[in-house]
Structures are given as C-alpha cells and as structure tokens.
Amino acid sequence: MSELDSAILSALPGPSNDYTLPSSTYSNASFGTTTHINKLGVPTYFLKYVRSKNLVTGEYRALQLISQAVPGLCPNPVALGQFGDGSRYFVVASFLKDLRSGSGRVWERKLAEQLAKLHTGATSDMYGLPDGLVTCCGTTEMPNPPTKTWPEFYGVHRLQFILDECTRANGHDSELDRMGDQVVQKVVPRLLDPVRSSPSLVHGDLWAGNAGAINDPDTGETVPVIYDSCAFYADSEFELGIMRIFGGFSSGGFYKRYHELVPEKEPKDEYEDRIRLYRLFHELNHAALFGGGSYVAQAKSSMRSLIRKYGQS
C-alpha cells in the first residue's frame, strides 16, 4: 500500500492531505501488515491492516478496555474499519514514540504496579466479555462467551478449545487427547474450584515482547506500556502463565512488587501448579499456531506433571 485507503483517511481528524505513509518501515507477518501514519511528516498513529476482521475488532476492543481502566498503559484506540474495496480490515491507534524494550528493576516494578491496577480496578461480574466478542492470541480466535465461573470458562473456552485447535492444525494425537481430557475433567476442577476467583481484566498475551517502555510526554520519565492484547475478563493469575514461558520478568523485580499489591491466592501451596495450568494454554496455542514438535512436548510435560498430582482421583 503506497497511499492511505480512503476509509482510513475518513476516520482520521483534519484534512486528509495531512496524512502520509512512510516510504518503508513496514512489518509484514502472517496476520497482516503494520506501519505508522505520519501527520505533517511526524509519526502520529500506528496502523495495522489484515484480512481477518476478528484480528482487529478484538484488538480495538482490548485497547478500549485497557486504556479506559489504566490510561497510558497501552496505545489509545483511534479508528476501526474496512478498506473501501472490502479487501482488508484496519485498526488505528496512537503512536508510541521512542518505544523500546523494557528492562531493569525500576521498569519491572512500575509495570507490576500498573498491571496490579488493571487487575484490581477493571472487574466484571462474568468471565469472558459481556458481548462474547472474539479476541485473538496471535491469530487464534478465542471465544469469550460470558460465563459465571472461572473453572468452566478456563476448562471449556480455553483448554478444550485450544486442544481442539491443536487437533485441527496438527492432526489427531491420541496421547494429547487422552491427557487433555484428564486435565479438563479432573485437574481443572481440582485446582481451580477451591480458589476464590473474581473476573479481572487481563492483557491475555503478556510475554516480554508485548511490553515495552516509552518516555512520559509530560515528565520525560520512563514508563511501561503494553500492546498486542487479546483482553478478556479472567482470574488475574491467568496473566502470569505466559509471562513465565519466555522470561523477561524477574522474581526480585516484577513478581515481588506485583504480589505485594496482588497477593498469591489461597491455597498458596498450589499457586505454582495453577500457573503451570495457565502456561498450558499458551503451550498448546503455540503448538496450534506453529506446528507440533517442541511445543507439543512442552504441553505434554506440563500435563503429565499436573495429572500426576491432581488427576488420579
């Protein structure tokens, strides 16, 4: 795309000739294309355009929810729409100037404080989303039907759903099916029923690559930002599962400060196993997105460990 589509221009404020695309600076991935929009030559907006409507409607909703709950924690949503010729769907958000990787204890503690504010301040009376809107973890289109209990939501609409996606993507695996049934039917209720859970807004895919740092426009102070969200209402501990897989968040920085503000839930001696159960969704999602092999092996290892402890009775 060398020029902005008319539908994008009509969604932006002011004269359309104020806006241009950069000559390069594009990121093309399997899900679509991202770039920025210049206003009078200055990068002002982030633009993503894709073939799948759900990829951008879910992201737009996630930006709405997070930016309303904790202003400044994520880009502000600006526009959502469809190209004039119907070929692509787009989302426009505020541009994150000087975005860089987040690192160091100070940044981690600030991120922990902002995430704790999100988890404790943005709540609901149901898990999922009130209207059931699909949000996307990678390109996986996740169902979010409003659900009364967390064990039901996680067991049915996350684990069983992603097990079915793995079968669709990689073919039948009898061992994975057998262990998956045990985890959904036995481990999930055994581990999650005793927890006093309440629906909290989560980012949903918060690995280190979806968290960064920018300079506060008013103070110049380094502040954390998060993006590429698939937000929905969950038990807040779900957020920590993906954060454990790839690292980037230290026990003495992020986790220490986060749990000062959001204590580990009872029973605390099962906390680590609950996090492993939440990691399992992302291990299976990676297997569905990128093929079997190591991701399936990781998922099976997690399942064996959980079944050994909680799935025998």
C-alpha positions in Angstrom: 0.0 0.0 0.0 1.6 3.2 -1.2 -1.2 5.6 -0.2 -3.7 5.5 2.7 -7.0 4.0 1.9 -9.9 6.5 1.7 -11.7 4.7 4.6 -8.7 5.3 6.9 -8.4 8.9 5.9 -12.1 9.5 6.6 -11.6 8.1 10.1 -8.8 10.5 11.0 -9.3 14.1 12.2 -8.5 17.0 10.0 -7.6 17.4 6.3 -6.8 14.1 4.6 -3.7 15.6 2.8 -2.1 16.0 6.2 -1.5 12.2 6.3 1.1 10.1 4.6 2.6 6.7 4.9 6.4 6.2 5.4 8.5 5.1 2.5 9.5 1.9 4.3 9.1 0.9 7.9 6.6 -1.9 7.3 6.3 -5.1 9.3 4.7 -7.9 7.3 3.7 -11.0 9.2 1.3 -13.9 8.7 -1.5 -12.0 10.2 -1.1 -8.8 8.1 0.9 -5.6 7.9 1.8 -2.9 10.5 3.2 0.5 9.9 2.7 4.1 11.1 0.9 7.1 9.7 2.6 10.5 9.5 0.7 13.7 10.2 2.5 16.6 8.6 5.6 14.4 8.4 5.6 13.4 12.1 4.7 9.8 13.1 1.4 10.1 14.8 -0.6 6.9 14.5 0.0 3.1 14.5 -1.8 1.2 11.7 -2.5 -2.5 11.3 -4.4 -3.9 8.4 -5.3 -7.6 7.9 -7.7 -9.9 6.1 -9.4 -11.3 9.2 -11.9 -8.9 10.8 -11.7 -10.6 14.2 -7.9 -9.8 14.4 -8.6 -6.0 14.5 -12.0 -5.9 16.2 -10.6 -7.8 19.1 -7.5 -5.7 19.3 -9.6 -2.5 19.2 -11.8 -3.7 22.0 -8.8 -4.6 24.1 -7.2 -1.2 23.6 -10.5 0.4 24.6 -10.8 -1.6 27.8 -7.2 -1.3 28.9 -6.9 2.4 28.1 -10.1 3.2 30.0 -9.0 1.2 33.0 -5.4 2.5 33.2 -4.8 5.5 31.0 -1.4 5.5 29.4 -0.7 1.8 29.9 -1.5 1.0 26.2 -2.0 2.9 23.0 -5.2 4.8 22.7 -7.6 3.3 20.1 -8.4 5.8 17.3 -10.3 4.0 14.5 -11.6 0.7 13.3 -12.9 -0.1 9.8 -12.7 -1.7 6.4 -10.9 -0.7 3.3 -13.1 0.9 0.6 -12.8 -2.1 -1.6 -13.5 -4.6 1.2 -10.2 -6.3 0.9 -8.7 -5.6 4.4 -9.8 -4.5 7.9 -7.8 -2.0 9.8 -7.2 -0.6 13.3 -5.6 2.7 14.1 -4.1 3.6 17.5 -1.9 6.3 18.9 1.8 6.0 18.0 4.2 5.1 20.8 7.1 7.5 20.3 10.6 6.1 21.2 9.2 2.7 22.0 11.9 0.3 23.3 12.3 -2.9 25.2 11.5 -2.7 28.9 14.3 -3.8 31.3 15.6 -3.3 34.7 14.2 -3.5 38.2 12.7 0.0 38.2 10.8 -0.6 34.9 9.6 -4.0 36.2 8.3 -2.6 39.4 6.4 0.1 37.5 4.9 -2.5 35.2 3.9 -4.6 38.2 2.1 -1.5 39.7 0.3 -0.7 36.5 -0.7 -4.4 35.9 -1.9 -4.6 39.5 -4.1 -1.5 38.9 -5.5 -3.2 35.8 -6.3 -6.5 37.6 -7.8 -4.9 40.7 -9.6 -2.0 39.2 -11.1 -3.3 36.0 -13.6 -6.0 37.0 -16.8 -7.6 35.8 -19.5 -10.0 37.1 -18.8 -12.5 34.3 -15.7 -14.2 32.8 -15.0 -13.7 29.1 -16.6 -10.5 27.6 -20.1 -9.1 28.1 -21.0 -9.4 24.4 -18.8 -12.5 23.8 -16.6 -10.7 21.3 -13.8 -12.8 19.9 -10.2 -11.7 20.7 -7.1 -13.1 19.1 -4.0 -14.6 20.8 -1.6 -14.5 17.8 -4.0 -15.5 15.1 -6.0 -17.8 17.3 -9.6 -16.5 17.5 -10.6 -17.1 21.1 -14.2 -17.4 22.2 -15.2 -15.2 25.1 -18.8 -16.1 26.0 -19.9 -14.5 29.3 -19.5 -17.3 31.8 -20.3 -17.4 35.6 -17.5 -19.5 36.9 -13.8 -19.5 36.2 -13.3 -23.3 36.1 -16.0 -23.5 33.5 -14.6 -20.7 31.4 -11.0 -21.9 31.6 -11.8 -25.6 31.1 -14.2 -25.2 28.2 -13.4 -21.9 26.5 -9.6 -22.0 26.8 -8.2 -25.5 27.4 -10.8 -27.6 25.5 -11.0 -25.0 22.8 -7.2 -24.9 22.2 -7.0 -28.7 22.4 -9.5 -28.8 19.5 -7.4 -26.2 17.6 -4.3 -28.4 18.0 -6.2 -31.3 16.5 -7.4 -29.2 13.6 -3.9 -27.8 13.0 -1.7 -30.8 13.5 -3.9 -33.9 13.2 -5.1 -36.4 15.8 -2.7 -37.2 18.7 -4.2 -39.9 20.9 -1.9 -39.2 23.8 -2.6 -35.5 23.7 -6.3 -36.2 23.6 -6.2 -38.6 26.5 -4.2 -36.3 28.7 -6.2 -33.3 27.6 -9.4 -35.0 28.7 -7.9 -35.7 32.1 -6.7 -32.1 32.6 -10.1 -30.6 31.6 -12.2 -33.1 33.5 -10.1 -33.6 36.6 -7.2 -31.2 37.0 -9.1 -28.0 36.3 -11.9 -28.5 38.9 -9.4 -29.9 41.4 -7.1 -26.9 41.1 -9.5 -24.1 40.4 -12.7 -24.9 42.3 -11.0 -24.1 45.7 -9.8 -20.6 44.5 -11.8 -17.5 45.4 -11.7 -16.1 41.9 -13.3 -13.0 40.5 -13.3 -11.6 36.9 -10.4 -9.2 36.3 -9.4 -7.6 33.0 -6.2 -9.2 31.7 -4.0 -8.4 28.7 -4.1 -12.1 27.8 -0.8 -12.5 25.9 1.7 -10.5 28.0 5.0 -12.1 27.1 8.1 -9.8 27.2 7.7 -8.9 23.5 4.3 -7.3 24.2 5.6 -5.0 26.9 7.9 -2.1 26.4 9.0 1.4 27.6 8.4 4.9 26.4 9.1 8.4 27.8 6.2 10.0 29.6 5.2 13.0 27.4 4.8 15.3 30.4 7.6 14.3 32.7 10.1 12.5 30.4 10.1 9.6 32.9 10.4 6.1 31.6 7.1 4.4 31.9 5.8 0.9 30.9 3.4 0.2 28.0 1.7 -3.0 26.8 0.2 -3.8 23.4 -0.9 -6.6 21.1 -3.6 -7.6 23.6 -6.3 -10.1 23.5 -8.1 -8.8 26.6 -10.9 -10.5 28.4 -12.1 -11.0 32.0 -10.3 -13.8 33.7 -8.8 -14.9 37.0 -5.9 -12.5 37.3 -3.4 -15.3 37.9 -4.0 -16.4 34.3 -1.9 -13.4 33.2 1.2 -14.8 34.8 1.2 -18.1 32.8 2.5 -16.6 29.5 4.9 -14.4 31.5 6.7 -17.5 32.8 7.2 -19.1 29.4 9.7 -16.8 27.8 11.1 -15.0 30.8 11.9 -11.3 30.9 10.3 -10.6 34.3 12.4 -11.2 37.4 11.3 -12.6 40.8 13.0 -9.7 42.6 11.6 -7.0 40.4 8.2 -7.7 38.8 6.9 -10.6 40.8 8.0 -9.2 44.2 6.2 -5.9 43.6 3.2 -7.4 41.9 2.5 -9.8 44.8 2.9 -7.0 47.3 -0.2 -5.5 45.6 -2.0 -8.6 44.4 -1.2 -11.5 46.8 -1.0 -15.1 45.7 -4.4 -16.7 46.1 -5.2 -19.4 48.5 -4.4 -22.2 48.6 -0.9 -20.7 48.2 0.8 -24.1 48.2 -0.9 -24.8 44.8 0.0 -21.4 43.3 2.8 -22.7 41.1 0.7 -25.5 39.8 -2.1 -23.1 38.9 0.5 -21.0 36.9 1.6 -24.2 35.2 -2.0 -24.9 34.3 -2.3 -21.4 32.8 1.0 -21.9 30.9 -0.5 -24.9 29.3 -3.0 -22.9 27.3 -0.1 -20.9 25.7 2.0 -24.0 25.1 -1.0 -25.6 23.3 -1.7 -22.3 21.4 1.9 -22.2 20.1 1.6 -25.8 19.0 -1.6 -24.9 17.1 0.0 -21.8 15.6 3.5 -23.0 14.8 3.2 -26.8 14.5 3.9 -29.7 16.9 7.3 -30.7 18.0 8.8 -28.8 20.9 5.6 -27.0 21.8 3.6 -30.2 22.0 6.3 -31.8 24.0 6.2 -28.9 26.5 2.4 -29.2 26.7 2.6 -33.0 27.3 5.2 -32.5 30.0 3.0 -29.9 31.8 0.0 -32.3 31.5 1.9 -35.3 32.9 3.1 -33.2 35.9 -0.4 -31.9 36.6 -2.2 -35.2 36.1 0.3 -37.0 38.4 -0.6 -34.6 41.2 -4.2 -33.8 40.6 -5.7 -36.1 38.0 -5.6 -39.5 39.6 -8.7 -39.5 41.8 
